[in-house]
Amino acid sequence: MSYDTEHVRNAGSTPGEIAGVPTFAQLVDNPDLAALYTELRRSSATTAPALVETMRVSKKTVYDYLHRLEQAGLVTIVGDDGGTTVYAAEPFELTLTVGETTVTITPDLIEIVANSPDSPTIERVLADHGILTVALAYDLVVAHSNGEVTIRQLAQLTGLSPGTAYDLVDALYSVLDLGDDDPTPTTYSPADFDGTTEDLLAEVDDEDRLTEFADEDGS
């Protein structure tokens, strides 16, 4: 029978085990571990020797990471290729709530972490503001690609400076493959910001469009 309680929700008949909780946290803090998980996810299934050829880390570290991810249930063995084990990444969502703030960590966010060594902007925002700001920026960048949010509004909602917000949108467009032939957003350039303290949300044509992003007090 299924069960749905205050702390646990599952469609199975008996509770399973969620092991390796520290590994989930390490995915957010360790770009190399995040890169290995992302490579597995992108390739659908692959082997350890193939990962050794593409990862920035040593052969020993690749096998150590695979073991950790497998123990945490984030990677599973799906086959055998001429005597070599074939691995695949498992999807996941990790939702954390502290006070009135809830953030859901997904493979898409882990891919951003994986790309941080190649993007000084992503690396800086992660170090200075953390995964919560990056998660919010991710959602707002997707909304920006749909024409629903300007970079000015993204800057205010995330608390980033206008220039950093512009650079982060540029970086995430590249990581997420957003846009058409030219992925670089052109809504604003850093020189377009006038530094005023006006309420940037007032620029939204349809105020209801940002309801899900605005604070509960309507600011």
FENJOLIN-V294215 format. One record per residue. N is the residue number from 1. PHI is phi in whole degrees, -180 to 180 (NA if undefined). PSI is psi as a letter, one per 30 degrees, with the letter a starting at -180 (* if undefined). NEAR is the number of other C-alpha atoms within 12 Angstrom. Layout:
n->{N & N}
phi->{PHI & PHI}
psi->{PSI & PSI}
near->{NEAR & NEAR}
//
This chain:
n->{1 & 2 & 3 & 4 & 5 & 6 & 7 & 8 & 9 & 10 & 11 & 12 & 13 & 14 & 15 & 16 & 17 & 18 & 19 & 20 & 21 & 22 & 23 & 24 & 25 & 26 & 27 & 28 & 29 & 30 & 31 & 32 & 33 & 34 & 35 & 36 & 37 & 38 & 39 & 40 & 41 & 42 & 43 & 44 & 45 & 46 & 47 & 48 & 49 & 50 & 51 & 52 & 53 & 54 & 55 & 56 & 57 & 58 & 59 & 60 & 61 & 62 & 63 & 64 & 65 & 66 & 67 & 68 & 69 & 70 & 71 & 72 & 73 & 74 & 75 & 76 & 77 & 78 & 79 & 80 & 81 & 82 & 83 & 84 & 85 & 86 & 87 & 88 & 89 & 90 & 91 & 92 & 93 & 94 & 95 & 96 & 97 & 98 & 99 & 100 & 101 & 102 & 103 & 104 & 105 & 106 & 107 & 108 & 109 & 110 & 111 & 112 & 113 & 114 & 115 & 116 & 117 & 118 & 119 & 120 & 121 & 122 & 123 & 124 & 125 & 126 & 127 & 128 & 129 & 130 & 131 & 132 & 133 & 134 & 135 & 136 & 137 & 138 & 139 & 140 & 141 & 142 & 143 & 144 & 145 & 146 & 147 & 148 & 149 & 150 & 151 & 152 & 153 & 154 & 155 & 156 & 157 & 158 & 159 & 160 & 161 & 162 & 163 & 164 & 165 & 166 & 167 & 168 & 169 & 170 & 171 & 172 & 173 & 174 & 175 & 176 & 177 & 178 & 179 & 180 & 181 & 182 & 183 & 184 & 185 & 186 & 187 & 188 & 189 & 190 & 191 & 192 & 193 & 194 & 195 & 196 & 197 & 198 & 199 & 200 & 201 & 202 & 203 & 204 & 205 & 206 & 207 & 208 & 209 & 210 & 211 & 212 & 213 & 214 & 215 & 216 & 217 & 218 & 219}
phi->{NA & -84 & -145 & -149 & -118 & -62 & -107 & -136 & -132 & -157 & -92 & -82 & -85 & -135 & -64 & -95 & -114 & -108 & -103 & 66 & -53 & -58 & -65 & -60 & -65 & -67 & -60 & -78 & -99 & -116 & -60 & -70 & -65 & -62 & -66 & -67 & -60 & -64 & -63 & -63 & -65 & -69 & -89 & 73 & -158 & -159 & -110 & -62 & -59 & -67 & -68 & -58 & -71 & -108 & -82 & -82 & -101 & -73 & -58 & -60 & -68 & -58 & -67 & -64 & -63 & -61 & -64 & -63 & -66 & -67 & -62 & -83 & 81 & -89 & -136 & -129 & -84 & -116 & 174 & -142 & -119 & 60 & 92 & -106 & -66 & -108 & -113 & -139 & -82 & -99 & -70 & -159 & -138 & -119 & -105 & -121 & -125 & -128 & 63 & -99 & -109 & -124 & -131 & -112 & -87 & -129 & -57 & -64 & -70 & -64 & -65 & -64 & -59 & -61 & -89 & -62 & -63 & -95 & -133 & -56 & -68 & -61 & -61 & -68 & -66 & -61 & -70 & -89 & -123 & 89 & -68 & -62 & -65 & -65 & -63 & -64 & -62 & -57 & -62 & -71 & -67 & -62 & -65 & -62 & -66 & -93 & 78 & -99 & -138 & -92 & -67 & -59 & -68 & -60 & -62 & -69 & -67 & -92 & 79 & -84 & -68 & -55 & -65 & -66 & -61 & -61 & -64 & -69 & -60 & -58 & -67 & -71 & -57 & -69 & -64 & -90 & 56 & -89 & 88 & -95 & -67 & -108 & -77 & -76 & -68 & -121 & -59 & -144 & -116 & -54 & -70 & -76 & -80 & -95 & 75 & -75 & -106 & -64 & -72 & -71 & -68 & -68 & -79 & -71 & -64 & -113 & -63 & -69 & -64 & -106 & -56 & -71 & -100 & -79 & -69 & -65 & -83 & 84 & -78}
psi->{l & l & l & j & a & e & f & k & k & k & f & l & f & l & k & a & k & j & l & h & e & f & e & e & e & f & e & e & f & j & e & e & e & e & e & e & e & e & e & e & e & e & f & e & k & l & l & e & e & e & e & e & f & f & l & f & l & l & e & e & e & e & e & e & e & e & e & e & e & e & e & f & g & f & k & l & k & f & a & k & j & h & f & k & k & k & l & k & k & k & l & l & k & j & k & k & k & j & b & g & k & k & k & j & k & l & e & e & e & e & e & e & e & e & f & e & f & f & j & e & e & e & e & e & e & e & e & f & f & l & f & e & e & e & e & e & e & e & e & e & e & e & e & e & f & g & g & f & k & l & e & e & e & e & e & e & e & f & g & l & l & e & e & e & e & e & e & e & e & e & e & e & e & e & e & f & h & l & a & b & e & j & f & k & k & g & e & l & l & e & f & f & k & f & g & l & g & l & j & f & f & f & f & k & e & j & f & f & f & g & e & f & f & l & l & f & f & g & *}
near->{10 & 12 & 14 & 14 & 10 & 7 & 8 & 15 & 15 & 16 & 13 & 13 & 11 & 13 & 16 & 12 & 13 & 18 & 15 & 20 & 19 & 16 & 28 & 34 & 23 & 23 & 36 & 37 & 26 & 28 & 32 & 34 & 37 & 39 & 39 & 47 & 52 & 37 & 35 & 38 & 27 & 20 & 19 & 20 & 27 & 32 & 32 & 34 & 22 & 22 & 35 & 25 & 16 & 21 & 27 & 21 & 21 & 19 & 18 & 16 & 20 & 30 & 24 & 20 & 35 & 38 & 24 & 26 & 36 & 28 & 22 & 26 & 26 & 36 & 35 & 27 & 26 & 19 & 15 & 15 & 16 & 8 & 10 & 15 & 22 & 26 & 35 & 31 & 31 & 25 & 22 & 22 & 16 & 23 & 16 & 17 & 12 & 10 & 7 & 9 & 14 & 16 & 24 & 26 & 29 & 32 & 30 & 32 & 39 & 40 & 37 & 42 & 44 & 32 & 32 & 32 & 24 & 21 & 24 & 20 & 29 & 39 & 29 & 24 & 33 & 32 & 20 & 17 & 21 & 23 & 32 & 29 & 33 & 43 & 34 & 35 & 43 & 40 & 31 & 35 & 44 & 29 & 25 & 34 & 29 & 17 & 21 & 28 & 39 & 36 & 42 & 39 & 38 & 42 & 34 & 33 & 34 & 33 & 23 & 29 & 24 & 30 & 25 & 30 & 40 & 36 & 32 & 41 & 49 & 36 & 34 & 41 & 32 & 28 & 29 & 25 & 21 & 23 & 23 & 13 & 10 & 12 & 20 & 26 & 32 & 20 & 26 & 25 & 21 & 23 & 11 & 15 & 23 & 15 & 16 & 11 & 12 & 14 & 16 & 26 & 29 & 21 & 18 & 22 & 14 & 13 & 19 & 15 & 21 & 29 & 18 & 18 & 27 & 24 & 15 & 11 & 8 & 14 & 17}
//
